[in-house]
Amino acid sequence: NDVFKAIKYMPGIESTEAFSPLVSVRGGDPGENLIMLDGVTIYNPYHSMSSGGIFNMQTVKNVDMLIGGFGAEYGGRNSSVIHISTKDGTEDGIHGEVKPSTYESRVFLEFPLGEKTTAMVGARFNFDVISNFIFGSNSYFYDGNLSITHRFNAKNRLTFKYFTSRDHVEMQFNSFYKMMGNSLSKHVDPEFGEIFNDMNLAYNNNWKNNVITAIYK
């Protein structure tokens, strides 16, 4: 279900931490791995609230991993190159899956647009229900893929691809402290809860990825 979880089983690759998607290739630093989506470098290829990557496997067509001997066009990276290609759609009717849930919802569709054009749409949305209950937070992430391919003839085709993702982590620790104070009020000083109520501690983190690609073959 995830690119980074799969490559951890390959020779010469080790995970850096138990619940982290970061990998070490041939003993190198995780920052020495180049991650590319349809030929474009992705600098934040991981979601903040999971141990997986931002790539929806339903939209992935192929994954090439080079762990040595790659050319100078990948300069600055010493360990590996992971190149991920996404699907172009299908001419054989409408295919896909819609999977709604409380925690994570997904949609994936590929279909024809006329006689020479195909399209693919994929998206995921994840809402952190647990942290929202405990910390009173508003944490979520999403990612989406769009691909449109037009085939002029047997030898020429033009593809437009768009990818977007966002991670938003927001935790209000004072809500957590209030809950602790209410739960333990019988066993601690009465001022314990009031101190926590006066605290206004919060954690916010955001990052995005946006990629637009045009490929002519």
DRENDRENSE-694541 format. One record per residue (C-alpha): residue in one letter; x, y, z. Coordinates in Angstrom, 1 decimal, always signed. Layout:
<nodes>
 res     px     py     pz
   a      X      Y      Z
...
</nodes>
This chain:
<nodes>
 res     px     py     pz
   n   +0.0   +0.0   +0.0
   d   +3.0   +2.4   +0.2
   v   +6.2   +2.9   -1.8
   f   +8.5   +3.5   +1.1
   k   +7.1   +0.5   +3.1
   a   +7.8   -1.7   +0.1
   i  +11.4   -0.7   -0.6
   k  +12.4   -1.4   +3.0
   y  +12.3   -5.1   +2.1
   m  +14.9   -4.6   -0.7
   p  +18.6   -5.5   -0.1
   g  +20.9   -2.7   +1.1
   i  +17.9   -0.6   +2.5
   e  +17.2   -0.1   +6.1
   s  +14.5   +2.0   +8.0
   t  +15.9   +4.7  +10.2
   e  +13.2   +4.4  +12.9
   a  +10.4   +2.0  +13.6
   f   +7.5   +4.3  +12.7
   s   +9.3   +6.5  +10.2
   p   +9.1   +6.4   +6.4
   l  +12.7   +7.5   +6.1
   v  +15.1   +5.0   +4.7
   s  +18.9   +4.6   +4.6
   v  +20.3   +3.2   +1.4
   r  +23.8   +1.5   +1.6
   g  +24.4   +3.3   +4.9
   g  +23.7   +6.8   +3.6
   d  +21.7   +9.6   +5.1
   p  +18.0   +9.7   +4.2
   g  +18.6  +13.2   +2.7
   e  +20.9  +11.6   +0.1
   n  +17.9   +9.9   -1.6
   l  +16.3  +11.7   -4.5
   i  +12.5  +11.3   -4.8
   m  +11.0  +12.1   -8.2
   l   +7.4  +12.1   -9.4
   d   +7.0  +12.0  -13.2
   g  +10.4  +13.5  -13.5
   v  +10.0  +16.3  -10.9
   t  +11.9  +16.4   -7.6
   i   +9.6  +16.1   -4.5
   y  +11.2  +17.7   -1.4
   n   +8.5  +16.6   +1.2
   p   +7.5  +13.1   +0.1
   y   +6.1  +12.0   +3.4
   h   +2.9  +12.7   +5.3
   s   +3.2  +14.1   +8.8
   m   +0.6  +11.8  +10.5
   s   +1.6   +8.5   +9.1
   s   +4.6   +6.3   +8.4
   g   +3.9   +6.3   +4.6
   g   +4.5   +8.6   +1.7
   i   +2.3  +11.1   -0.1
   f   +2.0   +8.8   -3.2
   n   -1.4   +7.1   -3.7
   m   -0.5   +3.6   -4.9
   q   -3.7   +3.4   -6.9
   t   -2.3   +6.2   -9.2
   v   +1.2   +4.7   -9.5
   k   +2.1   +3.0  -12.7
   n   +5.8   +2.2  -12.1
   v   +8.6   +2.7   -9.5
   d  +12.2   +2.7  -10.6
   m  +14.8   +2.6   -7.9
   l  +18.5   +3.2   -8.6
   i  +20.9   +2.5   -5.8
   g  +24.1   +3.2   -7.6
   g  +25.6   +4.0  -11.0
   f  +23.1   +6.7  -11.9
   g  +24.1   +9.6  -14.1
   a  +25.2  +13.2  -13.5
   e  +21.7  +14.5  -14.0
   y  +20.9  +13.3  -10.5
   g  +23.8  +15.2   -9.0
   g  +23.9  +16.0   -5.3
   r  +22.4  +12.7   -4.2
   n  +24.8   +9.9   -3.2
   s  +22.5   +7.1   -2.1
   s  +19.6   +6.4   -4.4
   v  +17.1   +7.7   -7.0
   i  +13.5   +6.7   -6.6
   h  +11.5   +7.7   -9.7
   i   +7.7   +7.2   -9.5
   s   +5.5   +7.4  -12.6
   t   +1.7   +7.8  -12.5
   k   -1.0   +6.3  -14.7
   d   -2.3   +7.9  -17.8
   g   -5.9   +6.7  -17.8
   t   -7.5   +3.9  -19.8
   e   -9.4   +3.7  -23.1
   d  -11.4   +0.7  -21.9
   g  -14.4   +2.3  -20.1
   i  -14.6   +3.7  -16.6
   h  -12.7   +2.0  -13.8
   g  -12.1   +3.0  -10.3
   e  -12.9   +2.8   -6.6
   v  -14.6   +5.2   -4.1
   k  -13.9   +4.3   -0.4
   p  -15.4   +6.7   +2.2
   s  -14.6   +6.3   +5.9
   t  -14.5   +8.3   +9.1
   y  -10.7   +8.3   +9.3
   e   -9.5   +8.2   +5.6
   s  -11.5   +8.5   +2.4
   r  -10.2   +7.7   -1.1
   v  -11.3   +8.0   -4.7
   f   -9.7   +6.7   -7.9
   l  -11.1   +6.8  -11.4
   e   -9.6   +6.3  -14.9
   f  -11.7   +6.8  -18.0
   p  -11.6   +7.9  -21.7
   l  -12.3  +11.4  -22.8
   g  -13.2  +10.9  -26.4
   e  -11.5   +8.6  -28.9
   k   -7.9   +9.8  -28.4
   t   -7.8  +11.2  -24.9
   t   -7.7   +9.4  -21.5
   a   -7.8  +10.7  -17.9
   m   -7.0   +9.6  -14.4
   v   -8.1  +11.1  -11.1
   g   -7.0  +10.0   -7.6
   a   -7.4  +11.6   -4.2
   r   -7.1  +10.8   -0.5
   f   -8.2  +12.7   +2.6
   n   -7.1  +11.7   +6.1
   f   -8.5  +13.4   +9.2
   d   -6.8  +12.6  +12.6
   v   -9.9  +11.7  +14.7
   i   -7.8  +10.6  +17.7
   s   -5.8  +13.8  +18.1
   n   -8.8  +15.9  +17.5
   f  -10.5  +14.2  +20.4
   i   -7.5  +14.3  +22.8
   f   -5.9  +17.6  +21.8
   g   -8.8  +19.5  +20.3
   s   -6.7  +19.7  +17.2
   n   -7.5  +20.2  +13.5
   s   -5.0  +17.9  +11.9
   y   -5.4  +16.4   +8.4
   f   -3.6  +15.7   +5.2
   y   -4.7  +15.2   +1.6
   d   -3.1  +14.4   -1.8
   g   -4.5  +14.4   -5.3
   n   -3.5  +13.3   -8.8
   l   -4.8  +14.4  -12.2
   s   -3.5  +13.1  -15.5
   i   -4.8  +13.8  -19.1
   t   -3.2  +12.1  -22.1
   h   -3.9  +12.9  -25.8
   r   -2.7  +10.5  -28.4
   f   -2.2  +12.2  -31.8
   n   -1.2   +9.0  -33.5
   a   +0.7   +5.8  -32.8
   k   +4.0   +7.6  -32.3
   n   +3.0  +10.9  -30.7
   r   +1.3  +11.8  -27.5
   l   +1.0  +14.6  -25.0
   t   +0.4  +14.2  -21.3
   f   -0.4  +16.8  -18.6
   k   -0.1  +15.8  -15.0
   y   -0.9  +17.6  -11.8
   f   -0.1  +16.6   -8.2
   t   -0.9  +18.4   -5.0
   s   -0.7  +17.5   -1.3
   r   -0.9  +19.3   +2.0
   d   -0.2  +18.4   +5.6
   h   -1.7  +20.4   +8.4
   v   -0.9  +19.5  +12.0
   e   -2.4  +21.6  +14.7
   m   -2.4  +20.6  +18.4
   q   -3.8  +22.6  +21.2
   f   -2.1  +21.2  +24.3
   n   -4.1  +23.3  +26.7
   s   -7.1  +21.1  +25.8
   f   -5.1  +18.1  +26.8
   y   -4.0  +19.7  +30.0
   k   -7.5  +20.6  +30.9
   m   -8.6  +17.0  +30.4
   m   -5.7  +15.8  +32.6
   g   -6.6  +18.3  +35.3
   n  -10.3  +17.3  +35.3
   s   -9.3  +13.6  +35.4
   l   -6.8  +13.9  +38.3
   s   -8.3  +16.7  +40.3
   k   -9.0  +14.4  +43.2
   h   -5.4  +13.4  +43.6
   v   -3.5  +16.7  +43.0
   d   -3.4  +20.2  +44.2
   p   -6.6  +22.2  +43.3
   e   -4.5  +24.8  +41.5
   f   -3.2  +22.1  +39.2
   g   -6.1  +22.4  +36.8
   e   -6.2  +26.2  +36.9
   i   -2.5  +26.3  +35.9
   f   -3.2  +24.2  +32.9
   n   -6.3  +26.2  +32.0
   d   -4.2  +29.4  +31.9
   m   -1.6  +27.8  +29.5
   n   -2.0  +28.4  +25.8
   l   +0.4  +26.0  +24.3
   a   +0.0  +25.0  +20.6
   y   +1.9  +23.2  +17.9
   n   +1.3  +24.1  +14.2
   n   +3.0  +22.6  +11.2
   n   +2.2  +22.9   +7.5
   w   +3.8  +21.9   +4.2
   k   +2.6  +21.5   +0.7
   n   +3.6  +20.0   -2.6
   n   +2.4  +21.2   -6.0
   v   +3.7  +19.7   -9.3
   i   +2.6  +20.4  -12.9
   t   +4.2  +18.3  -15.6
   a   +3.9  +18.2  -19.4
   i   +5.4  +15.2  -21.2
   y   +5.6  +14.9  -24.9
   k   +6.6  +11.5  -26.5
</nodes>
